[in-house]
Amino acid sequence: MTDALTSDQVEALIEGLCSAFWNKRPFRDFLRRAGVSENDLHASFSHPTKREFLCWLFRRYEATPGGRQIMRDIAVALTAKTVFPDLQPDQIKVAKIAIDTLKSLYPSAGLRTQQPPVSAAMPTGPATPKVDIAKHKSALDALLPSIGTAPGGRAFEGWFVSLANDCGMKARARYSTQTRELDGSIEVDHAVYLLELKFTSDKSDAPAVGDFLSKVGGHAAGTVGLFVGMMGFTKNAVDVASRAGSPVFLMDGVHIYRVLHGSIGLSDLI
């Protein structure tokens, strides 16, 4: 029988995980490799922060011997982590301090040993796509003079779908349902987002966001939407999208250029 974990061990594990990862995709990939099930990982989409998700997850895992063993396996894997690709130098220092604390609370004795690394000769699954970010940046830069025009708007829709597909996501161009026309859709970590893509010369306003909310609300429960407004959003538009229970997320040109400058991947940003 797996012994119970102390509150210090649980809190140190949560702190270590939150410190070692900034983006949710590598965070979920790490937990998946440590033994967390796909069903449990999917629940991370309903929790706004990594910390809230971990508190929910570990409350369940602490209740069973198998769950406690997975927590120990996560601790073993985390104490062996030496590379932090999505952290800044000051964040790496914090992460290493948290991991040192974790090492003192999870002695290796009695912990399940990690599986040996996969042989280089064995298949490891599809590789992460290599994205020509410079090509997409040049294409968007070339579109900017046409911002605020109908042809520019249609070209921007095609550009965004092309970027998403090159980034390894399943993106669909403009399509119509029986009652609505949508600018497209995108799949990120098995979650599908309906798209609204605005290439206007002014900030997107509250009525535009409200109309998109209605479109999203007309679909099945749990449907979410991504509103991309190149020039940003008015305060009232942000207020509309920020109401409790809103299924709509906002992205603006600043976010897009973070991707195009290589600061973050598109799926991680979303």
N, C-alpha and C positions, 0 to 999 in steps of 0.2 A: 504494500500500500504506500502511495506517495504521500509524504508528510505535508502538512499544511504550510503555507508560506506566511512569513511574518508581514506585518503592515509595512515595515521598512523595505523589505524585499520587493513588494508590489509597487510601492511608491517610487523606489529607485529604478525599477524596470520601466515604468511609465515615463519618468523623467529622462532616462537614457534614450528611449525610443523617440521622444519628442525632440530631444536635442540633436540626435544623429541624423534626422531627416527633415528637410524643409518641404519638399514636394511630396504629394501623396502617392504618385505612381511608384517611385522606388521604395517608399514606405510599405505599400501593399505588397510589392514584389518580395521584399525582405520577409514579411510575415508569412507569405505563401510558402516560401522555401523553408521556413521554420516549422511548418505544419498547420498553419491556420487554414481552415476550409474556405472554399470559394463562397459558400453561403454566408459565413461570418464576415468575410472580406466585403461582400456586397453590401452588408449593413453599414459599412463606413460611409456610403453615399448619403445616408440619412442623418449623419452626425456632422455638424459644421466644423469641428476641429478634430485633430488626431487625438488630443487628450481626452475629449469626451467619448470618442469611439473606444479608446483603450480602457477607460473606466467601465464602460458598458461591457466590453468583451471580457475583461479580467474578473468582473463580478461573477460572470457565468463560469469561467474556467476554474476559479477557485473552489467551486462547489463539487468538482469531481476529480478523482485521481488522474484521469487522462488529461483533463484540462490543466491541472497543476504541472503535469509533466511537459506539456507544450510550453507553458510559461518558462519553465526551466530551460527548455531547448532554445527558446527565444533569447534568454539571458546568455546562454553559452555562445550562440551565434553573434550576439551584439558585443560581447567582451572580446571577440576575435576580430572585430571590424577595425580596419586601419585606414580605409579610403572613404572620403566624404565629398563626392563630386558636386553635390548641390548646395554646399555650405560655403560661406565666406570665411576668411581666416579667423576672424574673431569668434564666429560661430563654431568653428572646428575646435578652438580651445575649450569652449564651454562643453562641447560634446565629449571631448576626451576626459574632462574632469568628471562628468556624469558617468562615463564608462568605467573610470577608475573606482568610483564609489560602488558601482555594480559588481565589479570584481571582488571587492572586499565582502560583499553580502551574499554572493553566490559562489562559494568555494567549489572547485571542480569535482571534489570527491562526491560520488554518488549521483552525479549528473550523467544523463545519457550522452554517449559520445556522438559527435556529428558524423554523418555519412561521408565516406571518402569522396573526393572530387570526381566528377564524371571524366572518363578518359577522353582525350582529345579526338580519338578515333570514333567516338560514339556520337550520334546526332544529338544536338542540343536544342532543336526547334528553330523556328524562323529567326533570322537576325533582325535587329532593329534597323529600319530603313535609313539609308544615308540620304539626307535631305540637302539639296542645293539651295541653301537659304539665300545666297547672293543672287541667284536667278530670280527668286520670288521677290526679293527686295527691289531689284531693278525693274521688275514688271510693275510693282505697285508704285514706285517713284514715277514711272512713265504714265501711270493713270491719273496721278494727282491733278494735272492741269484740267482734266475733264470732270473734276468733282462738282457735284450739283447738277449734272446733266443726266438725261435718261440713258444715253449710250454708256456714259461713265458708270452709272449705277449697275447696268447689266454686266458690264465688263468686270466690275468689282465682285459681283456675285460669282462669276466664273473663276476669278482669281482666288477667292477664298476657298472655294470647293477644291480647286487644284492644289492649293497649299495643304489643305487637310488630308487629301488623298495621298500626297507625297509624304506626309508625316505619319502614314500608316493607319489613318482612320478611315472608316467607311463614310464617305460624304456623298450626298445626293443633291443634284442641282434642282432648280425651281420646278415645282410640280403643283398640281391642283387636286383637291378632293372634291366631293360633291358640292360643298358649300364654301370652301376656302381656297385661296391661293397662297402657297408658302414659298419662301425663297430657297428652301432646301432643308436638309437635315444632316446631322453628323452623329456618328457613334463614337463615344469615348468610354473606354473601359466597360463595354457592354451596356452603357446607358445611352439612349438615343435622345438627342436634343433637336427640337425644331428650330429652324434658323430664321431670323429677320436681319437682313443685311442692308444698312443705310449708308450711302455714299453721298450724303447731302453736304452743302456748303455751310449749313448751320447746325447747331446742336440738335439732337433728336429731343422732342418735347414729350410732355405727359400724355397727350392724346395718342401719339404713335405707340408709346409703351403700353398704354391702356388697351389699344386695339390688338396688339400682339398678345397681351394677357388673355383677351377674349378668344383669340385663335387657339392658344395653348389649352385654355380651359374647355374648349369644345372637343378635346380629344379624351382618351381614356384617363382615368385617375392615375396619378403618378407621372404623367407626361410633363417634361420640363422643356424650357425654351432658352435659347441663347440669342440675345439681341446685340448685334454688332453695329455700333454707330461710330463711323470713322472720326467724326468731329466731336464726339462726346455727347453728354446729356445735360439737360437743364436740371436744376435742383428739384423741380416738381416731378420730372421724369424719374429721377433717382428715388424720390419719395414713393412714387407709385410702385416701382419695382421692389421696394424694400418693405412693403407691407407684410405683416405676419402671414405666413403660409404661401407667399408668392412663389410660383414655380419658374420665374424668369430671372436669368442672370444677365448682367450687362458687361460688354467689352467695348473699349474704345480704341482710338488710334495709338494711344500711348502703350496700351497692352500689346497691340499688334507689333509695334516696332521693338518692343522687348524681345519678342520672338525673332524678328528679322535681324536683330543685333546679336542673337545667340545667347541672350541672358537666360532664356527658359524655353522649354519645348512647348509647342502649342497644346498638346494634350495635358501636360502638367499645369499650364496656365488655366485651362478650362476647369 
